[in-house]
Amino acid sequence: MIEVCGRCIGLWMREAKLMKIMIGCDHGGFELKEVLKKYLADKGHEVEDAGAYTPDRVDYPDYAKKVGEAVAAGKAEQGILICGTGLGMSIAANKIHGIRAAVCGDCYSAEKAREHNNANILCLGARVLGTGLAEQIVDAYLGASFLGSYHTQRVQKIMDLEK
């Protein structure tokens, strides 16, 4: 039985605009990455896989760097990083200038990461999320967009911390 939260049901109705998405993972996120890669492509998104390409042990900062640098350079509109918890990927990706990576384990946080924080990388934990919920979180994240307004000043203050 798949558990669906009420928030996610409403967000399913909101379709994300088609975009180029860079996706990456470590060994802990390999299986979920493969599922999400197909899920996104089936929805019409252009998906570029930055690895890992096997479930063999690798170091997550290498893939956070690949995806983060591609997103920061404008080679992809959004990034998705997957490891066991999403935490390591988020910490590593947030070291890259111009990246605002958010670990999300629910649809509401994913939506707000885009709307309020203008997040450009979604981090997921393959060992703490089921496939169905991960797909819902991706939909919520990609279906939302930055609200601007007073959030713009706050995001700028975050970006100023990189200086």
C-alpha positions as CSV (number, residue, x, y, z in Angstrom):
1,M,0.0,0.0,0.0
2,I,1.4,3.4,-1.0
3,E,0.8,6.2,1.6
4,V,0.0,9.5,0.1
5,C,-0.3,12.8,2.0
6,G,-3.1,15.2,1.3
7,R,-0.6,17.9,0.4
8,C,1.0,15.7,-2.3
9,I,-2.3,15.0,-3.9
10,G,-3.0,18.7,-4.5
11,L,0.6,19.2,-5.8
12,W,0.2,16.4,-8.3
13,M,-2.3,18.6,-10.1
14,R,0.3,21.3,-10.6
15,E,2.5,20.2,-13.5
16,A,6.1,21.3,-13.6
17,K,7.4,23.0,-16.7
18,L,9.7,20.8,-18.7
19,M,13.3,21.5,-17.9
20,K,16.8,20.1,-18.0
21,I,17.6,18.3,-14.8
22,M,21.1,17.0,-13.7
23,I,20.8,14.0,-11.4
24,G,23.5,12.3,-9.4
25,C,24.0,9.9,-6.5
26,D,26.3,7.8,-4.5
27,H,26.0,4.1,-4.1
28,G,23.3,4.5,-1.5
29,G,21.1,6.4,-3.9
30,F,21.9,4.4,-7.0
31,E,18.6,2.5,-7.2
32,L,16.4,5.5,-6.5
33,K,18.3,7.6,-9.0
34,E,17.6,5.0,-11.7
35,V,13.9,5.1,-10.8
36,L,13.7,8.9,-10.7
37,K,15.7,9.2,-13.9
38,K,13.0,7.2,-15.8
39,Y,10.2,8.9,-13.9
40,L,11.4,12.3,-15.0
41,A,12.1,11.3,-18.6
42,D,8.7,9.8,-18.9
43,K,7.2,13.2,-17.8
44,G,9.2,14.8,-20.7
45,H,12.1,16.4,-18.7
46,E,15.6,16.2,-20.2
47,V,17.6,14.3,-17.6
48,E,21.4,14.2,-17.6
49,D,23.0,11.5,-15.3
50,A,26.2,12.6,-13.6
51,G,26.7,9.2,-11.9
52,A,27.3,7.1,-10.0
53,Y,26.6,4.5,-12.7
54,T,26.8,1.4,-10.5
55,P,25.9,0.5,-7.0
56,D,29.6,0.1,-6.1
57,R,30.9,2.3,-3.2
58,V,31.8,5.8,-4.2
59,D,32.3,9.2,-2.4
60,Y,29.2,11.4,-2.5
61,P,31.1,14.7,-2.6
62,D,32.4,13.8,-6.1
63,Y,28.8,13.7,-7.4
64,A,27.6,16.7,-5.4
65,K,30.4,18.6,-7.1
66,K,29.5,17.4,-10.6
67,V,25.8,18.3,-10.2
68,G,26.4,21.5,-8.3
69,E,28.9,22.9,-10.8
70,A,26.6,22.0,-13.7
71,V,23.6,23.8,-12.1
72,A,25.7,26.8,-11.0
73,A,27.1,27.1,-14.6
74,G,23.6,27.0,-16.0
75,K,24.1,23.7,-17.8
76,A,20.9,22.4,-16.0
77,E,18.0,24.3,-14.6
78,Q,17.7,22.1,-11.5
79,G,19.6,19.3,-9.9
80,I,18.7,16.3,-7.9
81,L,21.2,14.5,-5.6
82,I,20.5,11.3,-3.8
83,C,22.5,9.5,-1.1
84,G,21.4,7.4,2.0
85,T,19.9,10.4,3.9
86,G,20.3,13.3,1.5
87,L,22.4,15.1,4.2
88,G,25.9,14.5,2.9
89,M,24.9,15.5,-0.6
90,S,23.3,18.7,0.7
91,I,26.3,19.7,2.8
92,A,28.7,19.1,-0.1
93,A,26.6,20.8,-2.7
94,N,26.0,23.9,-0.6
95,K,29.8,24.4,-0.6
96,I,29.6,25.3,-4.3
97,H,29.1,29.0,-5.1
98,G,25.6,29.7,-6.3
99,I,24.0,26.5,-5.0
100,R,21.1,26.3,-2.6
101,A,20.6,22.6,-2.0
102,A,17.7,21.5,0.2
103,V,17.2,18.0,1.8
104,C,13.5,17.3,1.6
105,G,11.6,14.4,3.1
106,D,8.1,15.7,2.5
107,C,6.1,17.6,-0.2
108,Y,5.6,20.7,1.8
109,S,9.3,21.2,2.5
110,A,10.1,20.6,-1.2
111,E,7.5,23.2,-2.3
112,K,8.7,25.8,0.2
113,A,12.4,25.1,-0.7
114,R,11.6,26.4,-4.2
115,E,9.1,29.1,-3.3
116,H,10.9,30.7,-0.4
117,N,14.6,29.7,-0.8
118,N,14.9,29.5,-4.6
119,A,16.6,26.1,-4.1
120,N,18.3,24.8,-7.2
121,I,19.1,21.3,-6.0
122,L,16.8,18.8,-4.3
123,C,18.6,16.3,-2.1
124,L,16.8,13.0,-1.2
125,G,17.6,10.2,1.2
126,A,17.1,6.8,-0.5
127,R,17.3,5.0,2.8
128,V,14.6,7.1,4.4
129,L,12.1,7.5,1.5
130,G,10.1,5.0,-0.4
131,T,10.0,5.4,-4.2
132,G,6.4,6.7,-4.3
133,L,7.1,9.4,-1.8
134,A,10.3,10.4,-3.5
135,E,8.4,10.8,-6.8
136,Q,5.8,13.0,-5.0
137,I,8.5,15.1,-3.5
138,V,10.1,15.6,-6.9
139,D,6.8,16.6,-8.3
140,A,6.2,19.1,-5.5
141,Y,9.7,20.5,-5.9
142,L,9.6,20.9,-9.7
143,G,6.0,22.1,-9.7
144,A,6.8,25.0,-7.4
145,S,8.7,28.2,-8.4
146,F,10.3,31.0,-6.6
147,L,7.8,33.6,-5.3
148,G,10.2,36.5,-5.2
149,S,8.9,39.5,-3.3
150,Y,10.4,39.8,0.2
151,H,12.0,36.3,-0.3
152,T,14.4,37.8,-2.8
153,Q,16.1,39.9,-0.1
154,R,16.4,36.8,2.1
155,V,17.9,34.7,-0.6
156,Q,20.3,37.5,-1.5
157,K,21.5,37.5,2.2
158,I,22.1,33.8,1.9
159,M,24.1,34.3,-1.3
160,D,26.1,37.1,0.4
161,L,27.3,34.6,2.9
162,E,29.5,33.1,0.1
163,K,31.5,36.3,-0.2
